[in-house]
């Protein structure tokens, strides 16, 4: 667990101010994600409102193509919403530039991917180094 998550959970459990303790760990408001434009546009997420408190175990379940991965990619800072607000652990992801988003991914979230997606032309060490640079 990263320091940012621990600090937020500590505040939620009485270690900080009431205002901080009431803020959900994840807050999404009017979140939309569209890929493409015009007739080929795919609306992967439409008007998602979601609040998740810290310390909860959450599972997103749905059929293939229902937006689960898109939602997780936005929360994880791997993708940006087309519109709406995404706040995670006190970070407004829409306001972060690329450098700050990289720091957010390194220090705040962690991913275990379903598929490894290794670059076949790189060695195992180079694949690990590549991820560390992201």
N, CA, C and O of each residue as an XYZ file, in Angstrom:
536
protein
N       0.861     -1.167      0.000
C       0.000      0.000      0.000
C       0.908      1.230      0.000
O       1.843      1.318      0.795
N       0.630      2.162     -0.881
C       1.468      3.350     -0.975
C       1.184      4.317      0.162
O       0.165      4.222      0.846
N       2.108      5.246      0.346
C       1.971      6.227      1.421
C       0.720      7.080      1.244
O       0.054      7.413      2.224
N       0.394      7.436      0.000
C      -0.789      8.278     -0.244
C      -2.066      7.563      0.182
O      -2.946      8.168      0.794
N      -2.169      6.277     -0.142
C      -3.361      5.514      0.244
C      -3.427      5.383      1.760
O      -4.491      5.545      2.357
N      -2.268      5.084      2.388
C      -2.244      4.944      3.838
C      -2.665      6.233      4.528
O      -3.431      6.208      5.492
N      -2.158      7.366      4.028
C      -2.498      8.656      4.637
C      -3.989      8.935      4.519
O      -4.612      9.403      5.472
N      -4.560      8.652      3.362
C      -5.987      8.904      3.182
C      -6.820      7.966      4.052
O      -7.812      8.388      4.646
N      -6.426      6.711      4.130
C      -7.156      5.770      4.984
C      -7.031      6.168      6.453
O      -7.991      6.041      7.214
N      -5.862      6.644      6.851
C      -5.674      7.101      8.224
C      -6.608      8.262      8.541
O      -7.215      8.296      9.611
N      -6.727      9.215      7.613
C      -7.643     10.337      7.819
C      -9.075      9.841      7.919
O      -9.850     10.340      8.735
N      -9.435      8.856      7.089
C     -10.802      8.325      7.101
C     -11.091      7.609      8.417
O     -12.239      7.554      8.856
N     -10.064      7.066      9.038
C     -10.262      6.313     10.277
C     -10.030      7.163     11.520
O      -9.731      6.626     12.586
N     -10.164      8.480     11.400
C     -10.084      9.346     12.566
C      -8.751     10.004     12.788
O      -8.576     10.697     13.790
N      -7.800      9.818     11.894
C      -6.483     10.407     12.075
C      -6.350     11.799     11.498
O      -5.251     12.352     11.510
N      -7.426     12.392     10.990
C      -7.345     13.724     10.387
C      -8.626     14.474     10.601
O      -9.442     14.116     11.450
N      -8.800     15.533      9.814
C      -9.991     16.364      9.968
C     -11.228     15.649      9.456
O     -11.130     14.723      8.651
N     -12.395     16.080      9.923
C     -13.653     15.484      9.481
C     -13.885     15.674      8.001
O     -14.413     14.778      7.342
N     -13.497     16.839      7.449
C     -13.697     17.097      6.020
C     -12.933     16.083      5.185
O     -13.467     15.552      4.211
N     -11.676     15.808      5.562
C     -10.883     14.838      4.814
C     -11.449     13.438      4.989
O     -11.441     12.642      4.050
N     -11.944     13.131      6.197
C     -12.469     11.798      6.466
C     -13.731     11.522      5.667
O     -14.033     10.365      5.376
N     -14.469     12.555      5.310
C     -15.711     12.367      4.574
C     -15.497     12.252      3.069
O     -16.388     11.795      2.352
N     -14.331     12.660      2.586
C     -14.077     12.587      1.154
C     -13.871     11.135      0.739
O     -13.044     10.439      1.328
N     -14.607     10.668     -0.261
C     -14.406      9.295     -0.721
C     -13.031      9.139     -1.372
O     -12.465     10.105     -1.882
N     -12.515      7.945     -1.349
C     -11.228      7.674     -1.975
C     -11.324      7.876     -3.480
O     -10.410      8.423     -4.097
N     -12.437      7.433     -4.072
C     -12.691      7.613     -5.507
C     -14.009      8.350     -5.659
O     -15.024      7.955     -5.084
N     -13.987      9.424     -6.437
C     -15.225     10.159     -6.736
C     -15.253     10.459     -8.234
O     -14.388     11.157     -8.764
N     -16.266      9.916     -8.897
C     -16.473     10.165    -10.325
C     -17.796     10.889    -10.480
O     -18.795     10.501     -9.874
N     -17.808     11.938    -11.287
C     -19.020     12.728    -11.509
C     -19.208     12.963    -13.004
O     -18.351     13.559    -13.656
N     -20.317     12.498    -13.538
C     -20.642     12.740    -14.940
C     -19.565     12.274    -15.896
O     -19.316     12.914    -16.918
N     -18.921     11.160    -15.571
C     -17.785     10.672    -16.347
C     -18.239     10.094    -17.679
O     -19.127      9.243    -17.731
N     -17.621     10.566    -18.751
C     -17.900     10.075    -20.103
C     -16.590      9.752    -20.794
O     -15.592     10.451    -20.613
N     -16.597      8.695    -21.583
C     -15.445      8.365    -22.419
C     -15.964      7.902    -23.763
O     -16.720      6.935    -23.859
N     -15.546      8.609    -24.795
C     -15.931      8.271    -26.164
C     -14.665      8.055    -26.971
O     -13.738      8.863    -26.925
N     -14.636      6.960    -27.708
C     -13.538      6.681    -28.623
C     -14.036      6.947    -30.035
O     -15.130      6.515    -30.397
N     -13.253      7.648    -30.828
C     -13.641      7.940    -32.203
C     -14.638      9.082    -32.267
O     -14.989      9.687    -31.254
N     -15.091      9.364    -33.497
C     -16.024     10.467    -33.721
C     -17.075     10.070    -34.748
O     -16.906      9.105    -35.494
N     -18.155     10.828    -34.771
C     -19.194     10.650    -35.790
C     -19.847      9.288    -35.733
O     -20.179      8.790    -34.658
N     -20.030      8.690    -36.895
C     -20.728      7.404    -36.994
C     -19.964      6.258    -36.351
O     -20.558      5.250    -35.970
N     -18.655      6.407    -36.230
C     -17.849      5.323    -35.652
C     -17.565      5.543    -34.164
O     -16.811      4.779    -33.561
N     -18.156      6.571    -33.572
C     -17.925      6.857    -32.152
C     -18.452      5.724    -31.282
O     -19.547      5.206    -31.501
N     -17.654      5.353    -30.296
C     -18.047      4.340    -29.319
C     -18.102      5.027    -27.959
O     -17.094      5.542    -27.475
N     -19.271      5.032    -27.355
C     -19.459      5.649    -26.040
C     -19.233      4.577    -24.973
O     -20.162      3.883    -24.561
N     -17.988      4.460    -24.541
C     -17.611      3.412    -23.588
C     -18.167      3.678    -22.194
O     -18.549      2.742    -21.491
N     -18.217      4.948    -21.789
C     -18.780      5.340    -20.494
C     -19.688      6.536    -20.720
O     -19.345      7.446    -21.474
N     -20.841      6.538    -20.074
C     -21.801      7.632    -20.265
C     -22.396      8.051    -18.924
O     -23.215      7.335    -18.348
N     -21.981      9.211    -18.436
C     -22.576      9.794    -17.236
C     -22.379      9.002    -15.965
O     -23.303      8.889    -15.159
N     -21.200      8.454    -15.768
C     -20.931      7.631    -14.583
C     -20.749      8.514    -13.350
O     -19.913      9.417    -13.344
N     -21.531      8.250    -12.315
C     -21.378      8.860    -10.993
C     -21.071      7.725    -10.019
O     -21.825      6.756     -9.929
N     -19.967      7.849     -9.294
C     -19.550      6.767     -8.408
C     -18.720      7.343     -7.271
O     -17.859      8.194     -7.495
N     -18.978      6.882     -6.056
C     -18.151      7.212     -4.898
C     -17.773      5.917     -4.195
O     -18.626      5.078     -3.905
N     -16.481      5.768     -3.928
C     -15.983      4.586     -3.230
C     -15.173      5.033     -2.019
O     -14.196      5.767     -2.171
N     -15.561      4.605     -0.824
C     -14.771      4.954      0.359
C     -13.493      4.126      0.407
O     -13.407      3.060     -0.202
N     -12.511      4.623      1.131
C     -11.283      3.863      1.316
C     -11.536      2.608      2.123
O     -12.488      2.548      2.901
N     -10.695      1.609      1.945
C     -10.796      0.391      2.722
C     -11.843     -0.590      2.248
O     -12.047     -1.625      2.882
N     -12.507     -0.294      1.158
C     -13.544     -1.178      0.623
C     -12.956     -2.103     -0.433
O     -11.978     -1.762     -1.099
N     -13.553     -3.257     -0.575
C     -13.225     -4.199     -1.636
C     -14.336     -4.082     -2.665
O     -15.500     -4.335     -2.355
N     -13.987     -3.703     -3.884
C     -14.985     -3.439     -4.919
C     -14.688     -4.289     -6.142
O     -13.532     -4.463     -6.529
N     -15.742     -4.815     -6.741
C     -15.615     -5.607     -7.964
C     -16.522     -5.000     -9.021
O     -17.695     -4.733     -8.761
N     -15.983     -4.783    -10.209
C     -16.790     -4.344    -11.345
C     -17.083     -5.566    -12.194
O     -16.165     -6.242    -12.659
N     -18.357     -5.846    -12.395
C     -18.776     -7.030    -13.136
C     -19.654     -6.590    -14.296
O     -20.504     -5.714    -14.142
N     -19.448     -7.196    -15.451
C     -20.285     -6.895    -16.600
C     -19.774     -7.630    -17.815
O     -18.669     -8.173    -17.802
N     -20.572     -7.649    -18.864
C     -20.160     -8.351    -20.077
C     -18.999     -7.643    -20.766
O     -18.709     -6.478    -20.492
N     -18.357     -8.352    -21.645
C     -17.282     -7.784    -22.447
C     -17.793     -6.549    -23.180
O     -18.870     -6.569    -23.775
N     -17.009     -5.477    -23.129
C     -17.393     -4.256    -23.825
C     -18.275     -3.322    -23.025
O     -18.750     -2.321    -23.561
N     -18.511     -3.624    -21.742
C     -19.419     -2.789    -20.947
C     -18.732     -1.588    -20.294
O     -19.405     -0.765    -19.673
N     -17.407     -1.469    -20.421
C     -16.700     -0.300    -19.908
C     -15.882     -0.524    -18.650
O     -15.335      0.432    -18.101
N     -15.783     -1.763    -18.177
C     -15.042     -2.040    -16.940
C     -13.578     -1.609    -17.051
O     -13.073     -0.892    -16.187
N     -12.911     -2.037    -18.094
C     -11.498     -1.711    -18.271
C     -11.309     -0.223    -18.496
O     -10.368      0.369    -17.968
N     -12.187      0.387    -19.270
C     -12.105      1.832    -19.497
C     -12.218      2.578    -18.176
O     -11.456      3.512    -17.924
N     -13.152      2.180    -17.338
C     -13.338      2.812    -16.034
C     -12.085      2.664    -15.172
O     -11.623      3.637    -14.577
N     -11.541      1.461    -15.103
C     -10.334      1.229    -14.307
C      -9.139      1.999    -14.863
O      -8.316      2.504    -14.099
N      -9.041      2.090    -16.193
C      -7.941      2.841    -16.797
C      -8.015      4.324    -16.454
O      -6.982      4.969    -16.270
N      -9.215      4.866    -16.366
C      -9.365      6.277    -15.993
C      -9.022      6.467    -14.518
O      -8.289      7.393    -14.168
N      -9.542      5.605    -13.655
C      -9.224      5.699    -12.224
C      -7.719      5.543    -12.001
O      -7.142      6.205    -11.139
N      -7.097      4.673    -12.775
C      -5.666      4.427    -12.643
C      -4.780      5.444    -13.332
O      -3.555      5.353    -13.245
N      -5.376      6.414    -14.016
C      -4.583      7.434    -14.688
C      -3.928      6.971    -15.968
O      -3.012      7.624    -16.468
N      -4.386      5.847    -16.513
C      -3.846      5.352    -17.775
C      -4.561      5.959    -18.972
O      -4.035      5.943    -20.085
N      -5.747      6.491    -18.752
C      -6.548      7.103    -19.812
C      -7.264      8.303    -19.208
O      -7.398      8.405    -17.988
N      -7.716      9.196    -20.052
C      -8.427     10.393    -19.588
C      -9.872     10.341    -20.055
O     -10.154      9.858    -21.152
N     -10.789     10.834    -19.232
C     -12.187     10.871    -19.671
C     -12.382     11.919    -20.758
O     -11.629     12.890    -20.838
N     -13.393     11.718    -21.590
C     -13.768     12.727    -22.576
C     -14.343     13.941    -21.858
O     -14.081     15.080    -22.244
N     -15.132     13.691    -20.809
C     -15.676     14.766    -19.979
C     -16.032     14.199    -18.614
O     -16.070     12.984    -18.419
N     -16.289     15.090    -17.683
C     -16.629     14.683    -16.328
C     -15.443     14.822    -15.398
O     -14.355     15.227    -15.806
N     -15.670     14.478    -14.140
C     -14.663     14.637    -13.093
C     -14.253     13.282    -12.541
O     -15.093     12.423    -12.273
N     -12.945     13.106    -12.375
C     -12.400     11.904    -11.745
C     -11.423     12.348    -10.663
O     -10.366     12.904    -10.962
N     -11.782     12.100     -9.403
C     -10.911     12.410     -8.262
C     -10.576     11.098     -7.553
O     -11.462     10.310     -7.224
N      -9.286     10.882     -7.327
C      -8.835      9.673     -6.643
C      -7.773     10.075     -5.627
O      -6.794     10.741     -5.962
N      -7.982      9.661     -4.382
C      -7.026      9.919     -3.298
C      -6.632     11.395     -3.240
O      -5.469     11.728     -3.012
N      -7.611     12.270     -3.448
C      -7.360     13.703     -3.372
C      -6.817     14.329     -4.636
O      -6.607     15.541     -4.676
N      -6.583     13.537     -5.673
C      -6.055     14.045     -6.944
C      -7.198     14.244     -7.934
O      -7.968     13.317     -8.186
N      -7.313     15.437     -8.491
C      -8.250     15.680     -9.588
C      -7.513     15.310    -10.865
O      -6.700     16.088    -11.365
N      -7.793     14.128    -11.394
C      -7.019     13.596    -12.511
C      -7.113     14.464    -13.755
O      -6.193     14.471    -14.572
N      -8.200     15.188    -13.909
C      -8.360     16.055    -15.071
C      -7.438     17.258    -15.054
O      -7.200     17.868    -16.097
N      -6.914     17.611    -13.892
C      -6.032     18.774    -13.772
C      -4.553     18.411    -13.841
O      -3.704     19.300    -13.906
N      -4.235     17.130    -13.829
C      -2.834     16.713    -13.802
C      -2.231     16.737    -15.198
O      -2.823     16.223    -16.148
N      -1.037     17.343    -15.320
C      -0.317     17.263    -16.590
C       0.341     15.878    -16.669
O       0.234     15.084    -15.735
N       1.010     15.599    -17.770
C       1.571     14.251    -17.969
C       2.578     13.874    -16.883
O       2.589     12.733    -16.421
N       3.412     14.812    -16.476
C       4.412     14.524    -15.437
C       3.728     14.194    -14.104
O       4.101     13.233    -13.430
N       2.726     14.995    -13.732
C       2.000     14.755    -12.479
C       1.202     13.461    -12.555
O       1.072     12.752    -11.558
N       0.669     13.151    -13.730
C      -0.079     11.910    -13.911
C       0.849     10.702    -13.763
O       0.466      9.686    -13.182
N       2.061     10.817    -14.287
C       3.049      9.752    -14.124
C       3.375      9.555    -12.646
O       3.446      8.421    -12.171
N       3.571     10.647    -11.922
C       3.854     10.567    -10.484
C       2.670      9.929     -9.742
O       2.859      9.107     -8.846
N       1.455     10.319    -10.126
C       0.240      9.733     -9.532
C       0.233      8.216     -9.733
O      -0.023      7.464     -8.793
N       0.516      7.770    -10.961
C       0.518      6.323    -11.232
C       1.592      5.614    -10.419
O       1.359      4.519     -9.907
N       2.751      6.219    -10.297
C       3.858      5.599     -9.562
C       3.592      5.521     -8.061
O       3.913      4.520     -7.420
N       3.003      6.582     -7.502
C       2.922      6.711     -6.049
C       1.566      6.370     -5.448
O       1.467      6.154     -4.240
N       0.518      6.318     -6.270
C      -0.825      6.215     -5.703
C      -1.562      4.949     -6.088
O      -2.304      4.412     -5.265
N      -1.392      4.456     -7.283
C      -2.165      3.299     -7.735
C      -1.242      2.166     -8.162
O      -0.058      2.373     -8.428
N      -1.801      0.984     -8.222
C      -1.088     -0.174     -8.728
C      -2.026     -1.003     -9.578
O      -3.226     -1.065     -9.310
N      -1.489     -1.632    -10.589
C      -2.297     -2.442    -11.494
C      -1.715     -3.839    -11.602
O      -0.498     -4.016    -11.638
N      -2.584     -4.818    -11.654
C      -2.213     -6.168    -12.045
C      -3.031     -6.437    -13.294
O      -4.251     -6.591    -13.226
N      -2.361     -6.494    -14.429
C      -3.063     -6.633    -15.695
C      -3.480     -8.076    -15.939
O      -2.797     -9.016    -15.533
N      -4.604     -8.228    -16.604
C      -5.124     -9.548    -16.932
C      -4.177    -10.263    -17.901
O      -3.955    -11.469    -17.793
N      -3.632     -9.510    -18.836
C      -2.686    -10.052    -19.801
C      -1.373     -9.311    -19.613
O      -1.371     -8.125    -19.282
N      -0.268     -9.991    -19.817
C       1.032     -9.404    -19.521
C       1.411     -8.269    -20.462
O       2.038     -7.302    -20.028
N       1.049     -8.361    -21.735
C       1.355     -7.313    -22.710
C       2.832     -6.944    -22.720
O       3.184     -5.765    -22.748
N       3.686     -7.945    -22.696
C       5.112     -7.690    -22.778
C       5.478     -7.342    -24.214
O       4.829     -7.791    -25.159
N       6.516     -6.543    -24.365
C       7.020     -6.215    -25.695
C       7.940     -7.359    -26.104
O       8.998     -7.543    -25.501
N       7.552     -8.134    -27.124
C       8.291     -9.357    -27.447
C       9.728     -9.120    -27.901
O      10.555    -10.026    -27.797
N      10.044     -7.937    -28.397
C      11.402     -7.668    -28.874
C      12.337     -7.220    -27.756
O      13.532     -7.035    -27.985
N      11.800     -7.044    -26.542
C      12.620     -6.635    -25.400
C      12.894     -7.820    -24.488
O      12.124     -8.780    -24.448
N      13.999     -7.741    -23.758
C      14.293     -8.771    -22.762
C      13.362     -8.573    -21.567
O      12.670     -7.560    -21.468
N      13.352     -9.550    -20.664
C      12.528     -9.422    -19.457
C      12.944     -8.181    -18.665
O      12.093     -7.431    -18.186
N      14.236     -7.969    -18.532
C      14.740     -6.788    -17.807
C      14.277     -5.497    -18.483
O      13.835     -4.567    -17.808
N      14.377     -5.439    -19.814
C      13.965     -4.235    -20.544
C      12.465     -3.982    -20.398
O      12.040     -2.830    -20.322
N      11.655     -5.049    -20.358
C      10.215     -4.885    -20.144
C       9.939     -4.277    -18.771
O       9.084     -3.401    -18.642
N      10.657     -4.736    -17.746
C      10.483     -4.190    -16.396
C      10.938     -2.736    -16.358
O      10.266     -1.893    -15.764
N      12.067     -2.437    -16.982
C      12.568     -1.057    -17.012
C      11.596     -0.134    -17.738
O      11.407      1.014    -17.336
N      10.988     -0.628    -18.793
C      10.022      0.170    -19.548
C       8.843      0.567    -18.667
O       8.423      1.724    -18.670
N       8.312     -0.386    -17.917
C       7.186     -0.106    -17.028
C       7.594      0.886    -15.945
O       6.807      1.760    -15.579
N       8.803      0.762    -15.435
C       9.273      1.669    -14.382
C       9.374      3.106    -14.876
O       9.271      4.045    -14.085
N       9.575      3.282    -16.179
C       9.688      4.630    -16.750
C       8.332      5.260    -17.007
O       8.250      6.476    -17.179
N       7.263      4.471    -17.037
C       5.941      5.013    -17.365
C       5.374      5.863    -16.287
O       4.267      6.384    -16.430
